[in-house]
Amino acid sequence: MQLAGHEIHDLHELTMSCVNSITNMGCFLAQAQDPGLREMIEGHFPYHIRDYNVKTEYLKNAQGPTKELPVPDLNPVLQSFTQSPTAVQPVMPRTQVPQFNDREIATAYLLTLKRAGREYAWAAMEMSHPDLRSFLEDAFRMSCRHAYDVWQWMVQKGYYPLEPASQSVQTTMAGMYQEVPESNPAMTPVMQ
């Protein structure tokens, strides 16, 4: 298979991003103090290695992967999806950093996953080859699931706020929209 010009350029950028993610994860594993954080990153690490290797396979051979990219299951651990189990901890940037603390590690990792997820989603929308498109969709879901794990860990530690929307905001938003009948949506009257 030959890749289209935009595909090879997108793959290059995404592969360079993987180099950055994997290198950072190696640093994070060496510096993480919290056993749960370290265990989570160790569990994610093989997925990122596989992701990188699949991309290099595409770049070298312009062929689809010989191995699939597994997508981890969604793993909710929070008891509430609207309230933090602990008080939110204040934070201030440090300007002298001989070593990252666990909060900085989790923040850097979460932001890396979010950025990678956005890039995967965008690139997937642009791919002309269905196998490459499918691979990038899986890479997006992998990043999304890993980001959820990190986010939950941060919420549990009080490093990321989680609070319910006010009832008045929810009522306002819900009142703005009316459902469209699904039986024959083309016949729905136009609202003024």
Secondary structure, DSSP 8 states (H G I E B T S, - for coil): ----HHHHHHHHHHHHHHHHHHHHHHHHHHH--SHHHHHHHHHHHHHHHHHHHHHHHHHHHSS--SS-----------S-SSS-SS--------S--SS--HHHHHHHHHHHHHHHHHHHHHHHHH--SHHHHHHHHHHHHHHHHHHHHHHHHHHHHTSS------HHHHHHHHHT-----SS-GGG-----
